[in-house]
Amino acid sequence: MDYDRLSTVIRRLALEAGDKIMEIYNSDDFEVRAKSDDSPVTDADEAADALIAAGLADAFPGVLVVTEEQASTHSERADSFLIVDPLDGTKEFTKRRGEFTVNIAYVEGGVPVRGVVYAPAKQRLFYTDATGRSVEETGDFAKEAAGQVEPISVTSPDNSALMVVASKSHRDQATDDYIAKYTTKDMTSAGSSLKFCLVACGEADLYPRLGRTMEWDTAAADAVLRGAGGKMVRFDDHSEFTYGKPGYENPFFIAYAPGVELKPAG
C-alpha cells in the first residue's frame, strides 16, 4: 500500500462525505429508518457510504472495502482491507447534537495502521499522515491538499485525577460501575468515535466501552489513537485488540493513554 496516497485519498473522501452529510443535516427534515438490527439509518448514512465506497474502489482496485451500510461486504475476508463507517453516531445526527463522524481506516494483519475521523458539524479533523503519525488539521479543510496540521499525542495521566470520557447515547450502569473503580478528576460524555480522539489529543485519559460495537465503529479512531501513542485493549483480559474478526463484531474494550493503571473487569 502506498501510504502517502492512502492518507491523501481517505482524507479527501472523508471531507467529501462530510459535505454530503451536512447538506442533509441542515435540511428542513430527513427520514429516519430502522435497519434489521433496529439501529437507525438515514439518507445521509447511505449517501456518504456510496460516495466513500465508490471512491475507495476507484483508488484502490483489488483491496477489500468493508462498509457498515453494505451488508454484502460483511462476510468477506482479507489480510488487509479498508473499513468504513460513513456516519458514526447516527443517533447524534438524528437528535441534531453534532457529535457524529465519518470514519475510514486501513487494516493490515489485524492492526488499523491508517485512519481518518472527521466530525463535520464540529469541524474537527483527525487522521494519520503518511508516516503513521496522528495529527489534527485546522483551518478550512481544502479537499485536495492538507492545511495546517498539529501533531497530537496522548497525555501523561495522573492516576489520582483521571479524565474519563464515556458514550453519550450508550451509557449504562455497568460502565458507571467500572469507571467508579478509578480516581477521577472529571468525566465527560461524547458521541461517536470522537471519544477516541479526545484520548488521542490529550483531552481525556480513559475511554471504557461495555457495549456492542462493530469494527467499522472503531478502526479509524483506533488508528488515530495508536498514531498518537495510545492503546486499545480488550476489556475482559486487557489483551491486544485485533481486527478482521468473524462478523466484524468487537468485544468490549478500553482505550487509554499508557500510564493509566487499568482495573480488572470483574
N, C-alpha and C positions, 0 to 999 in steps of 0.2 A: 504494500500500500504506500502510495505517495502521500505522506502525512501533511506536507505543505499544501498540496491541492485539496486533500480531505478537509483540513481546517478551513480553507477558503470557501469550499462548496457548502459545508454544513452550516457555517455562519451565515452565508447568503440565503440559503433556503430557510433557515430559522427566521430571518428578518422578513422574507417574503411571506412566509406563513403567518407571521405576526401581523403584517398589514392586512391580510385576508381576514384573520380573526377579528381584528379591531373594526373592520368595516361592518361586520355582523354585530359585534358587541355594542357599537354605537348606533345601531339602527333602532327604530321605534319598538320593534318586537322581534322575537325569534322563537321558533318552536323547540321545545324540549321533549325528546322521545326517550323511551326506555329500551335498553338492549336486552338480550336474552338473560343476562345476569342481573337485570333490574338497575344497572348503573345508567346514568343519564348520558345522552348524546345529542349534539346539536348540529346544525348545518356548518357551524364553524369547525367542529371536530373533523367532519367529513371533507370539507373544502381544503383544510390545511393538510390533512392526510394525503389527499390526492395530489396536491402540489408537491409535497416533500417526496412521496414515493416515486413520482414521475421524474423529479429532478435527480434523485439518487440513482435510479435505474439508468438514466441517460449518462450520468457522470461516471458511474462505476458498474458497467455491464458485467454480469457474471458474479457479482457479490450479492449474497442473500440479503434481502431487506425484509425485516420483520416489523410490522406496524400494528398498533392496537386496533385500528378500525378495519383491518383486512384479515378476517378470521382464517382465510386460506393460507396465510403465512405462518400460522401459529404451530403447525405440525412439522414444518421444515427444519432441518438441522444443518449446521456447518461449523467448522472450527472457528471461522472468522465471519462476522456478519454485522450489518448495520441494523440498529433497532430504534424505533421511533414512537414517541407519544406526541401526536400532533397538537394536543391540547390537554395538558395535565392540570387537573383542578377544575373539571367541568362544573362541579358544584359551586366553586368560587366564581366561575364565569356566569352561571345562571343567576346567582344571587348578586351579581354585579359588584363583587368585592375587589376585583382587580388582581387577586393573587393567583394567577394561572400562568402556565409556562408552555413553551414549545421545547421539546427535548429530542435531541438527535445524538446517537452515540455509535461508536465503532468498537466492537468487542473482538479481541484476539485471545485464543486459548483460555477462555473463561474470564478474561480481565477487560473491563472497559478502559481502553487506552486513550481515547479521544472523545470529547463530547462538547455540546453547546446547550446552554439553558438560557432561554430568552423570555423575559416577562414583559410583554409589550405594553400592558396597561401601567406598569410600574417603571418602564423604561430602564430596566436593568438587564445587562447582557454579560453573561459569564461563559467562558469557553477555555479549552486547552489550545494553546498555539501549536505550531508545527513541532516544537521540541517536547511537548507534553506538559509544559508549564501552564498553570492556570492564571488567567487574567480576567479583570473586569474592564470592559470598554465603556467609555463615557463619551458624550457628545451627541451628534446627530445620526450616527449609525448608517453611514453610506454603505450601500449594498456591495459595491464592487471592491472596496478597499477599507481595511480597518482604520479607525481613527485613533484617538489617544487611548492607550491601554495602561493599566496599572497592574503589576503582578499582585496576586493575592496569596495569603498564607494563613494557616490556622494559628490561633493564639497559643500561648503557653498557659495552660489552665491552672487555676488556683483551686485545689480540691476542697478548700474550706469555703469557697464562694463561687460556685459554678453557675454559668449562664446556660439555661436549658431551653431548647425550642421543641415544641410539640405540634401535632396536627391541629388545625383549626376545625376541620369537619369530621375528624375520625378519633376524637379524644374519648377515652373510656377510663373506667376505674382501674383496670389492670395497669394502664400506662401511668396513671397518677400514683398508684401504689409503688411502682418501680422507681419513679422519679423521687419519691419520698425517701428512698434509701440514700440519696445524695444530700450533701450540704449545699444548698443553692443560694446564690445571691439574688437571682431573679429568674423569671420564666416568661417566655413569650410564646405566642401562637402564630403560625404562618401556614399558608396554603401551598399545595403542590410541592414541587421539588425545590422551591425557594428555601426550604428548611435546611437542605444540604448546603446550599450556597451561603447561608448565614454562618454555618460552621466553617466553611472553606475560607471565608474572608474575615474570620476572627470575631464575628458579631455574636457567636454562640459557641459553646464548648461541646455540647452533647445533644444528640437527637435520637431518642429511642422510638422504635415503631413496633408496636404489638398489634398488628392487624394485617389483613391481606393486602399485598401489593403484587404487581407484576414487574417483570424485568424492564419493560419499557417505561414504567414509572420512575425507575431509579438509576438506570445505566448512565445516562448523560450526566446527571448530577453527581453520581459516584465518581465518574471520570474527573469532573471538576474538583471534587473533594480530594481525590488521590493526587491530582496535579498541584494541589495547594498544601500537600503534606499531611492530609487527614487520612483516616481509616474508616472502614466499614466492615463489621463482622456479624456473624450470626448471633442472635440473641441468646439461644439456648446454651451454647458452649463456647462462644467467642472465637470460633474457628473462622477461617478465611471465607469470605463471601464470593461466590462464583456465579457466572452467567452461562446461558445455554442449557439450562435445566429443562427437564421434561415439562412441557406445557408453559414454559417461561414463567412459572409461578415462584415467587420469593417466599422464604421463611421470614419470621420476624427478625429484626436486625437492630443494630446500634451503629450510628455514625458519630464519630467523635474526633476530637483533637488528641493526638498522642500525649500522654501525660495524665489524662483522666484515669483515675483508678476505677475501673469497671467493677460493678457489683454483680454478684451471681444472679441468675434468672430466678431461682427458687426463693 
